Amino acid sequence: MVTEKGCHYVSSALSSNPSHLRELDLSYNHPGDSGVKLLSEKHKDPNCKLDKLKYVKQE
């Protein structure tokens, strides 16, 4: 399960050169608002090779 803390590790991995991660689905995880924001910002970075970021908030 990816938590808020885990999002920081994923973000760091996405910054590595080269990152081979192309799709990330965080559905059924608990990344928290700050984790989602962090990865969304990383996804917008032109140096990030991530093509697809998916998160469906579970209630």
C-alpha distance matrix in Angstrom:
0.0 3.8 6.3 10.0 10.7 8.4 10.5 13.5 12.7 12.2 15.3 17.2 16.4 17.8 20.8 21.6 24.6 24.1 20.6 20.3 17.2 18.7 16.2 12.7 11.3 8.7 9.7 7.9 5.4 7.1 8.7 12.0 15.4 16.0 12.9 14.0 17.5 16.9 15.5 18.2 20.8 19.7 19.9 23.5 24.5 27.1 26.0 22.5 22.5 19.5 21.2 18.6 15.9 14.7 13.0 14.1 13.8 13.3 15.9
3.8 0.0 3.8 6.9 7.8 5.2 6.7 9.9 9.6 9.0 11.8 13.9 13.6 14.8 17.6 18.8 21.9 21.8 18.3 18.4 15.3 16.9 14.6 11.0 10.2 7.2 9.5 8.9 5.4 6.0 5.9 9.5 12.6 12.7 9.3 10.7 14.0 13.2 11.9 14.8 17.2 16.2 16.7 20.2 21.1 23.8 22.8 19.4 19.8 17.0 18.9 16.6 13.6 13.0 11.4 13.2 12.9 13.5 16.2
6.3 3.8 0.0 3.8 5.4 4.9 6.4 9.1 10.0 10.3 12.3 14.4 15.1 16.2 18.5 20.1 23.5 23.8 20.4 21.2 18.1 19.6 17.5 13.8 12.9 9.4 11.3 10.5 6.7 4.9 4.2 6.9 10.3 10.2 7.6 9.8 12.8 12.2 12.0 14.8 16.9 16.4 17.5 20.6 21.6 24.7 23.9 20.7 21.8 19.0 21.1 18.8 15.4 14.7 12.5 14.0 12.8 13.4 15.4
10.0 6.9 3.8 0.0 3.8 5.4 5.2 7.1 9.4 10.1 10.9 13.1 14.7 15.5 17.2 19.3 22.9 23.5 20.4 21.7 18.7 20.2 18.3 14.8 14.4 11.1 13.3 13.1 9.5 6.8 4.3 5.3 8.0 6.9 4.8 8.1 10.1 9.4 10.2 13.0 14.5 14.5 16.2 18.8 19.6 23.1 22.4 19.6 21.3 18.8 21.1 19.0 15.5 15.3 13.1 15.0 13.5 14.8 16.6
10.7 7.8 5.4 3.8 0.0 3.8 5.4 5.5 7.1 9.1 10.2 11.3 13.1 14.8 16.1 17.7 21.4 22.3 19.4 21.0 18.6 20.6 19.4 16.0 16.3 13.3 16.0 15.7 11.9 9.8 7.7 9.1 11.5 9.5 7.5 11.0 12.6 10.8 11.7 15.0 15.9 15.2 17.4 20.1 20.2 23.5 22.3 19.6 21.4 19.4 22.2 20.6 17.4 17.8 16.1 18.3 17.1 18.2 20.0
8.4 5.2 4.9 5.4 3.8 0.0 3.8 5.3 5.1 6.3 8.6 9.9 10.6 12.4 14.4 15.6 19.2 19.6 16.6 17.8 15.2 17.5 16.2 12.9 13.4 10.9 13.9 13.9 10.2 9.5 7.4 10.2 12.7 11.2 8.1 10.8 13.0 11.0 10.7 14.2 15.5 14.1 15.8 19.0 19.1 22.1 20.6 17.7 18.9 16.8 19.6 18.0 15.1 15.6 14.5 16.9 16.5 17.6 20.0
10.5 6.7 6.4 5.2 5.4 3.8 0.0 3.8 5.4 4.9 6.0 8.5 9.6 10.3 12.3 14.3 17.8 18.3 15.2 16.6 13.8 15.5 14.3 11.1 12.0 9.7 13.0 13.9 10.5 9.6 6.4 9.0 10.5 8.8 5.2 7.7 9.6 7.4 6.9 10.5 11.7 10.6 12.3 15.3 15.6 18.8 17.7 14.7 16.3 14.1 16.8 15.4 12.3 13.2 12.3 15.2 15.0 17.0 19.5
13.5 9.9 9.1 7.1 5.5 5.3 3.8 0.0 3.8 5.5 5.0 6.2 8.6 9.8 10.7 12.7 16.4 17.5 14.9 17.1 15.0 17.1 16.6 13.9 15.4 13.4 16.8 17.7 14.2 13.0 9.7 11.5 12.5 9.7 7.2 10.1 10.8 7.6 8.2 11.9 12.0 10.5 13.1 15.8 15.2 18.4 17.0 14.6 16.7 15.3 18.5 17.7 15.0 16.5 15.8 18.8 18.5 20.5 22.9
12.7 9.6 10.0 9.4 7.1 5.1 5.4 3.8 0.0 3.8 5.4 5.1 6.2 8.7 9.9 10.8 14.5 15.4 12.8 14.8 13.0 15.8 15.7 13.3 15.1 13.7 17.2 18.0 14.6 14.2 11.5 14.1 15.6 13.2 10.2 12.7 13.9 10.8 10.3 14.1 14.4 12.0 14.2 17.3 16.4 19.1 17.0 14.5 16.0 14.8 18.2 17.7 15.5 17.2 17.0 20.1 20.2 21.9 24.5
12.2 9.0 10.3 10.1 9.1 6.3 4.9 5.5 3.8 0.0 3.8 5.4 5.0 6.2 8.7 10.0 13.3 13.6 10.4 12.0 9.7 12.2 11.9 9.6 11.9 11.0 14.8 16.2 13.2 13.5 10.8 13.7 15.0 13.1 9.6 11.1 12.6 9.7 8.0 11.6 12.5 9.8 11.2 14.6 14.2 16.6 14.8 11.7 12.9 11.2 14.5 14.0 11.9 13.8 14.2 17.6 18.3 20.3 23.3
15.3 11.8 12.3 10.9 10.2 8.6 6.0 5.0 5.4 3.8 0.0 3.8 5.4 5.1 6.4 9.0 12.3 13.2 10.5 12.9 10.9 12.8 13.0 11.2 13.7 12.9 16.6 18.5 15.5 15.3 11.9 14.1 14.4 11.9 9.1 10.4 10.7 7.3 6.1 9.6 9.5 6.7 9.1 11.9 11.0 13.8 12.2 9.6 11.7 10.6 14.1 14.0 12.0 14.5 15.0 18.5 19.2 21.7 24.5
17.2 13.9 14.4 13.1 11.3 9.9 8.5 6.2 5.1 5.4 3.8 0.0 3.8 5.4 5.1 6.6 10.3 11.7 9.8 12.8 11.9 14.5 15.4 14.0 16.7 16.1 19.8 21.4 18.3 18.0 14.9 17.0 17.6 14.8 12.2 14.0 14.1 10.5 9.8 13.2 12.4 9.4 12.0 14.5 12.7 15.0 12.5 10.7 12.8 12.7 16.4 16.9 15.4 18.0 18.6 22.1 22.7 25.0 27.8
16.4 13.6 15.1 14.7 13.1 10.6 9.6 8.6 6.2 5.0 5.4 3.8 0.0 3.8 5.3 5.2 8.5 9.2 6.7 9.3 8.6 11.7 13.0 12.1 15.2 15.3 19.0 20.7 18.0 18.5 15.7 18.5 19.4 17.1 14.0 15.2 16.0 12.7 11.0 14.2 14.1 10.6 12.1 15.1 13.5 15.1 12.3 10.0 11.0 10.9 14.7 15.4 14.4 17.1 18.3 21.8 22.9 25.0 28.1
17.8 14.8 16.2 15.5 14.8 12.4 10.3 9.8 8.7 6.2 5.1 5.4 3.8 0.0 3.8 5.5 8.0 8.3 5.6 8.3 7.2 9.4 11.0 10.6 14.0 14.6 18.3 20.6 18.3 18.9 15.9 18.4 18.6 16.6 13.6 14.0 14.4 11.3 9.1 11.6 11.4 7.7 8.7 11.6 10.0 11.5 9.0 6.3 7.6 7.6 11.4 12.5 11.9 15.1 16.7 20.5 21.9 24.5 27.7
20.8 17.6 18.5 17.2 16.1 14.4 12.3 10.7 9.9 8.7 6.4 5.1 5.3 3.8 0.0 3.8 6.4 8.1 7.0 10.5 10.5 12.5 14.5 14.3 17.7 18.0 21.8 24.0 21.4 21.5 18.3 20.4 20.3 17.7 15.3 16.0 15.6 12.2 10.9 13.2 11.9 8.2 10.3 12.1 9.5 10.8 7.8 6.7 9.1 10.3 14.0 15.5 15.0 18.4 19.9 23.6 24.8 27.5 30.5
21.6 18.8 20.1 19.3 17.7 15.6 14.3 12.7 10.8 10.0 9.0 6.6 5.2 5.5 3.8 0.0 3.7 5.6 5.5 9.2 10.3 13.0 15.5 15.6 19.1 19.7 23.5 25.5 23.0 23.5 20.5 23.0 23.3 20.7 18.1 19.0 19.0 15.6 14.1 16.6 15.6 11.9 13.4 15.4 12.8 13.4 9.8 9.0 10.2 11.8 15.5 17.3 17.2 20.5 22.2 25.9 27.3 29.7 32.8
24.6 21.9 23.5 22.9 21.4 19.2 17.8 16.4 14.5 13.3 12.3 10.3 8.5 8.0 6.4 3.7 0.0 2.9 5.4 8.7 11.0 13.2 16.3 17.3 21.0 22.2 25.8 28.1 25.8 26.6 23.7 26.2 26.4 24.0 21.3 21.9 21.8 18.5 16.7 18.7 17.6 13.9 14.8 16.4 13.5 13.0 9.2 9.3 9.7 12.4 15.7 18.1 18.8 22.3 24.4 28.1 29.8 32.3 35.6
24.1 21.8 23.8 23.5 22.3 19.6 18.3 17.5 15.4 13.6 13.2 11.7 9.2 8.3 8.1 5.6 2.9 0.0 3.8 6.3 9.1 11.3 14.7 16.1 19.9 21.5 25.0 27.3 25.4 26.6 23.9 26.7 27.0 24.9 22.0 22.2 22.4 19.4 17.2 19.0 18.4 14.6 14.9 16.7 14.2 13.4 9.9 9.3 8.6 11.2 14.2 16.8 17.9 21.3 23.7 27.4 29.4 31.8 35.2
20.6 18.3 20.4 20.4 19.4 16.6 15.2 14.9 12.8 10.4 10.5 9.8 6.7 5.6 7.0 5.5 5.4 3.8 0.0 3.8 5.6 8.3 11.3 12.4 16.2 17.7 21.2 23.5 21.7 23.0 20.4 23.4 23.8 22.0 18.9 19.0 19.7 16.8 14.2 16.2 16.2 12.4 12.4 14.9 13.1 12.9 9.9 7.9 6.9 8.4 11.7 13.7 14.5 17.8 20.1 23.8 25.8 28.1 31.5
20.3 18.4 21.2 21.7 21.0 17.8 16.6 17.1 14.8 12.0 12.9 12.8 9.3 8.3 10.5 9.2 8.7 6.3 3.8 0.0 3.8 6.2 9.4 11.3 14.9 17.1 20.2 22.6 21.3 23.2 21.1 24.3 25.0 23.7 20.3 20.0 21.2 18.8 15.7 17.4 18.1 14.5 13.6 16.4 15.2 14.7 12.3 9.9 7.5 8.2 10.6 12.6 14.0 16.9 19.6 23.1 25.5 27.5 31.2
17.2 15.3 18.1 18.7 18.6 15.2 13.8 15.0 13.0 9.7 10.9 11.9 8.6 7.2 10.5 10.3 11.0 9.1 5.6 3.8 0.0 3.8 6.0 7.5 11.1 13.3 16.5 19.0 17.7 19.7 17.7 20.9 21.7 20.7 17.2 16.7 18.2 16.2 12.8 14.6 15.8 12.6 11.3 14.6 14.2 14.4 12.6 9.3 7.2 6.1 8.6 9.6 10.5 13.2 15.8 19.3 21.7 23.8 27.4
18.7 16.9 19.6 20.2 20.6 17.5 15.5 17.1 15.8 12.2 12.8 14.5 11.7 9.4 12.5 13.0 13.2 11.3 8.3 6.2 3.8 0.0 3.8 6.9 10.4 13.2 15.9 18.9 18.3 20.4 18.5 21.5 21.8 21.2 18.0 16.6 18.1 16.7 13.0 13.8 15.4 12.6 10.2 13.2 13.5 13.3 12.4 9.1 6.2 4.3 5.2 6.5 8.6 11.5 14.7 18.0 20.9 23.2 26.9
16.2 14.6 17.5 18.3 19.4 16.2 14.3 16.6 15.7 11.9 13.0 15.4 13.0 11.0 14.5 15.5 16.3 14.7 11.3 9.4 6.0 3.8 0.0 3.8 6.7 9.9 12.3 15.4 15.2 17.5 16.0 19.0 19.5 19.6 16.3 14.6 16.6 15.8 12.0 12.7 15.1 13.0 10.4 13.7 14.8 15.4 15.0 11.4 9.2 6.0 5.9 4.7 6.0 8.1 11.3 14.5 17.4 19.6 23.3
12.7 11.0 13.8 14.8 16.0 12.9 11.1 13.9 13.3 9.6 11.2 14.0 12.1 10.6 14.3 15.6 17.3 16.1 12.4 11.3 7.5 6.9 3.8 0.0 3.8 6.3 9.2 12.2 11.5 13.8 12.3 15.5 16.3 16.5 13.1 11.6 14.1 13.5 9.8 11.0 13.9 12.1 10.1 13.8 15.2 16.6 16.2 12.4 11.3 7.7 8.5 6.2 5.0 6.3 8.6 11.9 14.4 16.5 20.1
11.3 10.2 12.9 14.4 16.3 13.4 12.0 15.4 15.1 11.9 13.7 16.7 15.2 14.0 17.7 19.1 21.0 19.9 16.2 14.9 11.1 10.4 6.7 3.8 0.0 3.8 5.6 8.8 8.9 11.7 11.1 14.1 15.3 16.3 13.1 11.2 14.4 14.5 11.2 12.1 15.5 14.5 12.6 16.0 17.9 19.6 19.6 15.8 14.8 11.1 11.2 8.0 6.0 4.6 6.0 8.6 11.3 13.0 16.8
8.7 7.2 9.4 11.1 13.3 10.9 9.7 13.4 13.7 11.0 12.9 16.1 15.3 14.6 18.0 19.7 22.2 21.5 17.7 17.1 13.3 13.2 9.9 6.3 3.8 0.0 3.8 6.4 5.5 7.9 7.5 10.6 12.2 13.4 10.3 8.8 12.5 12.8 10.2 11.6 15.0 14.4 13.3 16.7 18.6 20.9 20.9 17.1 16.9 13.3 14.0 10.8 7.8 6.0 4.9 7.3 8.9 10.5 14.1
9.7 9.5 11.3 13.3 16.0 13.9 13.0 16.8 17.2 14.8 16.6 19.8 19.0 18.3 21.8 23.5 25.8 25.0 21.2 20.2 16.5 15.9 12.3 9.2 5.6 3.8 0.0 3.8 5.4 8.2 9.2 11.6 13.2 15.3 12.7 11.0 14.6 15.8 13.4 14.1 17.7 17.7 16.2 19.3 21.7 23.9 24.2 20.5 20.0 16.3 16.3 12.7 10.0 6.9 4.8 5.0 6.8 7.6 11.3
7.9 8.9 10.5 13.1 15.7 13.9 13.9 17.7 18.0 16.2 18.5 21.4 20.7 20.6 24.0 25.5 28.1 27.3 23.5 22.6 19.0 18.9 15.4 12.2 8.8 6.4 3.8 0.0 3.8 6.9 9.4 11.6 14.1 16.3 13.9 12.9 16.7 17.7 15.9 17.0 20.5 20.4 19.5 22.6 24.8 27.2 27.2 23.5 23.2 19.5 19.8 16.4 13.6 10.7 8.2 7.4 7.6 6.5 9.9
5.4 5.4 6.7 9.5 11.9 10.2 10.5 14.2 14.6 13.2 15.5 18.3 18.0 18.3 21.4 23.0 25.8 25.4 21.7 21.3 17.7 18.3 15.2 11.5 8.9 5.5 5.4 3.8 0.0 3.8 6.1 8.9 11.8 13.5 10.8 10.7 14.5 15.0 13.5 15.3 18.4 18.2 17.9 21.1 22.9 25.7 25.4 21.7 21.9 18.5 19.5 16.3 13.1 11.1 8.5 9.0 8.4 8.3 11.2
7.1 6.0 4.9 6.8 9.8 9.5 9.6 13.0 14.2 13.5 15.3 18.0 18.5 18.9 21.5 23.5 26.6 26.6 23.0 23.2 19.7 20.4 17.5 13.8 11.7 7.9 8.2 6.9 3.8 0.0 3.8 5.6 9.0 10.7 8.7 9.4 12.8 13.5 13.1 14.9 17.6 17.9 18.2 21.1 22.9 26.0 25.8 22.4 23.2 19.9 21.2 18.2 14.7 12.9 9.8 10.2 8.4 8.6 10.6
8.7 5.9 4.2 4.3 7.7 7.4 6.4 9.7 11.5 10.8 11.9 14.9 15.7 15.9 18.3 20.5 23.7 23.9 20.4 21.1 17.7 18.5 16.0 12.3 11.1 7.5 9.2 9.4 6.1 3.8 0.0 3.8 6.7 7.5 5.0 6.1 9.4 9.8 9.5 11.6 14.1 14.3 15.0 17.8 19.4 22.6 22.4 19.2 20.4 17.3 19.0 16.4 12.7 11.8 9.1 10.7 9.4 10.9 13.2
12.0 9.5 6.9 5.3 9.1 10.2 9.0 11.5 14.1 13.7 14.1 17.0 18.5 18.4 20.4 23.0 26.2 26.7 23.4 24.3 20.9 21.5 19.0 15.5 14.1 10.6 11.6 11.6 8.9 5.6 3.8 0.0 3.8 5.6 5.3 6.3 8.6 10.0 10.9 12.2 14.4 15.5 16.5 18.7 20.4 23.9 24.1 21.2 22.8 19.8 21.3 18.7 14.9 13.8 10.7 11.6 9.3 11.0 12.3
15.4 12.6 10.3 8.0 11.5 12.7 10.5 12.5 15.6 15.0 14.4 17.6 19.4 18.6 20.3 23.3 26.4 27.0 23.8 25.0 21.7 21.8 19.5 16.3 15.3 12.2 13.2 14.1 11.8 9.0 6.7 3.8 0.0 3.8 5.5 5.2 6.1 8.6 10.1 10.4 12.3 14.2 15.2 16.7 18.7 22.3 23.0 20.4 22.3 19.5 20.8 18.3 14.6 13.8 11.0 12.0 9.9 12.4 13.5
16.0 12.7 10.2 6.9 9.5 11.2 8.8 9.7 13.2 13.1 11.9 14.8 17.1 16.6 17.7 20.7 24.0 24.9 22.0 23.7 20.7 21.2 19.6 16.5 16.3 13.4 15.3 16.3 13.5 10.7 7.5 5.6 3.8 0.0 3.8 5.5 5.0 6.0 8.6 9.7 10.5 12.2 14.1 15.5 16.8 20.6 20.9 18.6 21.0 18.6 20.5 18.6 15.0 15.2 13.0 14.8 13.2 15.8 17.1
12.9 9.3 7.6 4.8 7.5 8.1 5.2 7.2 10.2 9.6 9.1 12.2 14.0 13.6 15.3 18.1 21.3 22.0 18.9 20.3 17.2 18.0 16.3 13.1 13.1 10.3 12.7 13.9 10.8 8.7 5.0 5.3 5.5 3.8 0.0 3.8 5.4 5.1 6.2 8.4 9.9 10.6 12.2 14.4 15.6 19.2 19.1 16.4 18.4 15.8 17.9 16.0 12.4 12.7 10.9 13.3 12.3 14.8 16.8
14.0 10.7 9.8 8.1 11.0 10.8 7.7 10.1 12.7 11.1 10.4 14.0 15.2 14.0 16.0 19.0 21.9 22.2 19.0 20.0 16.7 16.6 14.6 11.6 11.2 8.8 11.0 12.9 10.7 9.4 6.1 6.3 5.2 5.5 3.8 0.0 3.8 5.5 5.3 6.0 8.6 9.8 10.3 12.4 14.5 17.9 18.4 15.5 17.2 14.3 15.6 13.4 9.7 9.7 8.0 10.5 10.1 13.2 15.5
17.5 14.0 12.8 10.1 12.6 13.0 9.6 10.8 13.9 12.6 10.7 14.1 16.0 14.4 15.6 19.0 21.8 22.4 19.7 21.2 18.2 18.1 16.6 14.1 14.4 12.5 14.6 16.7 14.5 12.8 9.4 8.6 6.1 5.0 5.4 3.8 0.0 3.8 5.5 5.0 6.1 8.5 9.7 10.8 12.7 16.4 17.3 15.0 17.3 15.0 16.4 14.8 11.5 12.3 11.1 13.5 13.1 16.4 18.3
16.9 13.2 12.2 9.4 10.8 11.0 7.4 7.6 10.8 9.7 7.3 10.5 12.7 11.3 12.2 15.6 18.5 19.4 16.8 18.8 16.2 16.7 15.8 13.5 14.5 12.8 15.8 17.7 15.0 13.5 9.8 10.0 8.6 6.0 5.1 5.5 3.8 0.0 3.8 5.5 5.3 6.3 8.7 10.2 11.0 14.8 14.9 12.7 15.4 13.5 15.8 14.7 11.8 13.4 12.8 15.7 15.6 18.6 20.8
15.5 11.9 12.0 10.2 11.7 10.7 6.9 8.2 10.3 8.0 6.1 9.8 11.0 9.1 10.9 14.1 16.7 17.2 14.2 15.7 12.8 13.0 12.0 9.8 11.2 10.2 13.4 15.9 13.5 13.1 9.5 10.9 10.1 8.6 6.2 5.3 5.5 3.8 0.0 3.8 5.4 4.9 6.0 8.7 9.9 13.2 13.3 10.4 12.4 10.1 12.2 11.1 8.2 10.3 10.4 13.9 14.5 17.6 20.4
18.2 14.8 14.8 13.0 15.0 14.2 10.5 11.9 14.1 11.6 9.6 13.2 14.2 11.6 13.2 16.6 18.7 19.0 16.2 17.4 14.6 13.8 12.7 11.0 12.1 11.6 14.1 17.0 15.3 14.9 11.6 12.2 10.4 9.7 8.4 6.0 5.0 5.5 3.8 0.0 3.8 5.4 5.0 6.5 9.0 12.2 13.4 10.8 12.8 10.4 11.6 10.3 7.7 9.6 10.1 13.2 14.2 17.7 20.3
20.8 17.2 16.9 14.5 15.9 15.5 11.7 12.0 14.4 12.5 9.5 12.4 14.1 11.4 11.9 15.6 17.6 18.4 16.2 18.1 15.8 15.4 15.1 13.9 15.5 15.0 17.7 20.5 18.4 17.6 14.1 14.4 12.3 10.5 9.9 8.6 6.1 5.3 5.4 3.8 0.0 3.8 5.4 5.2 6.7 10.4 11.6 9.9 12.8 11.5 13.1 12.9 10.9 13.3 13.8 17.0 17.7 21.2 23.6
19.7 16.2 16.4 14.5 15.2 14.1 10.6 10.5 12.0 9.8 6.7 9.4 10.6 7.7 8.2 11.9 13.9 14.6 12.4 14.5 12.6 12.6 13.0 12.1 14.5 14.4 17.7 20.4 18.2 17.9 14.3 15.5 14.2 12.2 10.6 9.8 8.5 6.3 4.9 5.4 3.8 0.0 3.8 5.4 5.2 8.7 8.8 6.7 9.7 8.8 11.3 11.6 10.1 13.2 14.3 17.9 19.0 22.2 25.0
19.9 16.7 17.5 16.2 17.4 15.8 12.3 13.1 14.2 11.2 9.1 12.0 12.1 8.7 10.3 13.4 14.8 14.9 12.4 13.6 11.3 10.2 10.4 10.1 12.6 13.3 16.2 19.5 17.9 18.2 15.0 16.5 15.2 14.1 12.2 10.3 9.7 8.7 6.0 5.0 5.4 3.8 0.0 3.8 5.5 7.9 8.9 6.1 7.9 6.2 7.8 8.2 7.3 10.7 12.6 16.2 17.9 21.3 24.3
23.5 20.2 20.6 18.8 20.1 19.0 15.3 15.8 17.3 14.6 11.9 14.5 15.1 11.6 12.1 15.4 16.4 16.7 14.9 16.4 14.6 13.2 13.7 13.8 16.0 16.7 19.3 22.6 21.1 21.1 17.8 18.7 16.7 15.5 14.4 12.4 10.8 10.2 8.7 6.5 5.2 5.4 3.8 0.0 3.8 6.2 8.6 7.4 9.7 9.0 9.8 10.7 10.3 13.4 15.2 18.5 20.1 23.7 26.4
24.5 21.1 21.6 19.6 20.2 19.1 15.6 15.2 16.4 14.2 11.0 12.7 13.5 10.0 9.5 12.8 13.5 14.2 13.1 15.2 14.2 13.5 14.8 15.2 17.9 18.6 21.7 24.8 22.9 22.9 19.4 20.4 18.7 16.8 15.6 14.5 12.7 11.0 9.9 9.0 6.7 5.2 5.5 3.8 0.0 3.8 5.4 5.4 8.6 9.3 11.1 12.8 12.7 16.2 18.0 21.5 23.0 26.4 29.2
27.1 23.8 24.7 23.1 23.5 22.1 18.8 18.4 19.1 16.6 13.8 15.0 15.1 11.5 10.8 13.4 13.0 13.4 12.9 14.7 14.4 13.3 15.4 16.6 19.6 20.9 23.9 27.2 25.7 26.0 22.6 23.9 22.3 20.6 19.2 17.9 16.4 14.8 13.2 12.2 10.4 8.7 7.9 6.2 3.8 0.0 3.8 5.5 7.6 9.5 10.8 13.4 14.3 18.0 20.4 23.8 25.8 29.2 32.1
26.0 22.8 23.9 22.4 22.3 20.6 17.7 17.0 17.0 14.8 12.2 12.5 12.3 9.0 7.8 9.8 9.2 9.9 9.9 12.3 12.6 12.4 15.0 16.2 19.6 20.9 24.2 27.2 25.4 25.8 22.4 24.1 23.0 20.9 19.1 18.4 17.3 14.9 13.3 13.4 11.6 8.8 8.9 8.6 5.4 3.8 0.0 3.8 6.3 9.1 11.4 14.2 15.0 18.8 21.2 24.8 26.7 29.9 33.0
22.5 19.4 20.7 19.6 19.6 17.7 14.7 14.6 14.5 11.7 9.6 10.7 10.0 6.3 6.7 9.0 9.3 9.3 7.9 9.9 9.3 9.1 11.4 12.4 15.8 17.1 20.5 23.5 21.7 22.4 19.2 21.2 20.4 18.6 16.4 15.5 15.0 12.7 10.4 10.8 9.9 6.7 6.1 7.4 5.4 5.5 3.8 0.0 3.8 5.6 8.5 10.9 11.5 15.3 17.7 21.4 23.3 26.4 29.6
22.5 19.8 21.8 21.3 21.4 18.9 16.3 16.7 16.0 12.9 11.7 12.8 11.0 7.6 9.1 10.2 9.7 8.6 6.9 7.5 7.2 6.2 9.2 11.3 14.8 16.9 20.0 23.2 21.9 23.2 20.4 22.8 22.3 21.0 18.4 17.2 17.3 15.4 12.4 12.8 12.8 9.7 7.9 9.7 8.6 7.6 6.3 3.8 0.0 3.8 6.2 9.3 11.0 14.7 17.7 21.3 23.7 26.6 30.0
19.5 17.0 19.0 18.8 19.4 16.8 14.1 15.3 14.8 11.2 10.6 12.7 10.9 7.6 10.3 11.8 12.4 11.2 8.4 8.2 6.1 4.3 6.0 7.7 11.1 13.3 16.3 19.5 18.5 19.9 17.3 19.8 19.5 18.6 15.8 14.3 15.0 13.5 10.1 10.4 11.5 8.8 6.2 9.0 9.3 9.5 9.1 5.6 3.8 0.0 3.8 5.8 7.3 10.9 13.9 17.5 20.1 22.9 26.3
21.2 18.9 21.1 21.1 22.2 19.6 16.8 18.5 18.2 14.5 14.1 16.4 14.7 11.4 14.0 15.5 15.7 14.2 11.7 10.6 8.6 5.2 5.9 8.5 11.2 14.0 16.3 19.8 19.5 21.2 19.0 21.3 20.8 20.5 17.9 15.6 16.4 15.8 12.2 11.6 13.1 11.3 7.8 9.8 11.1 10.8 11.4 8.5 6.2 3.8 0.0 3.8 6.9 10.2 13.7 16.9 19.9 22.7 26.2
18.6 16.6 18.8 19.0 20.6 18.0 15.4 17.7 17.7 14.0 14.0 16.9 15.4 12.5 15.5 17.3 18.1 16.8 13.7 12.6 9.6 6.5 4.7 6.2 8.0 10.8 12.7 16.4 16.3 18.2 16.4 18.7 18.3 18.6 16.0 13.4 14.8 14.7 11.1 10.3 12.9 11.6 8.2 10.7 12.8 13.4 14.2 10.9 9.3 5.8 3.8 0.0 3.8 6.5 10.1 13.2 16.3 19.1 22.6
15.9 13.6 15.4 15.5 17.4 15.1 12.3 15.0 15.5 11.9 12.0 15.4 14.4 11.9 15.0 17.2 18.8 17.9 14.5 14.0 10.5 8.6 6.0 5.0 6.0 7.8 10.0 13.6 13.1 14.7 12.7 14.9 14.6 15.0 12.4 9.7 11.5 11.8 8.2 7.7 10.9 10.1 7.3 10.3 12.7 14.3 15.0 11.5 11.0 7.3 6.9 3.8 0.0 3.8 6.9 10.3 13.1 16.0 19.4
14.7 13.0 14.7 15.3 17.8 15.6 13.2 16.5 17.2 13.8 14.5 18.0 17.1 15.1 18.4 20.5 22.3 21.3 17.8 16.9 13.2 11.5 8.1 6.3 4.6 6.0 6.9 10.7 11.1 12.9 11.8 13.8 13.8 15.2 12.7 9.7 12.3 13.4 10.3 9.6 13.3 13.2 10.7 13.4 16.2 18.0 18.8 15.3 14.7 10.9 10.2 6.5 3.8 0.0 3.8 6.8 9.9 12.6 16.1
13.0 11.4 12.5 13.1 16.1 14.5 12.3 15.8 17.0 14.2 15.0 18.6 18.3 16.7 19.9 22.2 24.4 23.7 20.1 19.6 15.8 14.7 11.3 8.6 6.0 4.9 4.8 8.2 8.5 9.8 9.1 10.7 11.0 13.0 10.9 8.0 11.1 12.8 10.4 10.1 13.8 14.3 12.6 15.2 18.0 20.4 21.2 17.7 17.7 13.9 13.7 10.1 6.9 3.8 0.0 3.8 6.3 9.2 12.6
14.1 13.2 14.0 15.0 18.3 16.9 15.2 18.8 20.1 17.6 18.5 22.1 21.8 20.5 23.6 25.9 28.1 27.4 23.8 23.1 19.3 18.0 14.5 11.9 8.6 7.3 5.0 7.4 9.0 10.2 10.7 11.6 12.0 14.8 13.3 10.5 13.5 15.7 13.9 13.2 17.0 17.9 16.2 18.5 21.5 23.8 24.8 21.4 21.3 17.5 16.9 13.2 10.3 6.8 3.8 0.0 3.8 6.3 9.6
13.8 12.9 12.8 13.5 17.1 16.5 15.0 18.5 20.2 18.3 19.2 22.7 22.9 21.9 24.8 27.3 29.8 29.4 25.8 25.5 21.7 20.9 17.4 14.4 11.3 8.9 6.8 7.6 8.4 8.4 9.4 9.3 9.9 13.2 12.3 10.1 13.1 15.6 14.5 14.2 17.7 19.0 17.9 20.1 23.0 25.8 26.7 23.3 23.7 20.1 19.9 16.3 13.1 9.9 6.3 3.8 0.0 3.8 6.5
13.3 13.5 13.4 14.8 18.2 17.6 17.0 20.5 21.9 20.3 21.7 25.0 25.0 24.5 27.5 29.7 32.3 31.8 28.1 27.5 23.8 23.2 19.6 16.5 13.0 10.5 7.6 6.5 8.3 8.6 10.9 11.0 12.4 15.8 14.8 13.2 16.4 18.6 17.6 17.7 21.2 22.2 21.3 23.7 26.4 29.2 29.9 26.4 26.6 22.9 22.7 19.1 16.0 12.6 9.2 6.3 3.8 0.0 3.8
15.9 16.2 15.4 16.6 20.0 20.0 19.5 22.9 24.5 23.3 24.5 27.8 28.1 27.7 30.5 32.8 35.6 35.2 31.5 31.2 27.4 26.9 23.3 20.1 16.8 14.1 11.3 9.9 11.2 10.6 13.2 12.3 13.5 17.1 16.8 15.5 18.3 20.8 20.4 20.3 23.6 25.0 24.3 26.4 29.2 32.1 33.0 29.6 30.0 26.3 26.2 22.6 19.4 16.1 12.6 9.6 6.5 3.8 0.0
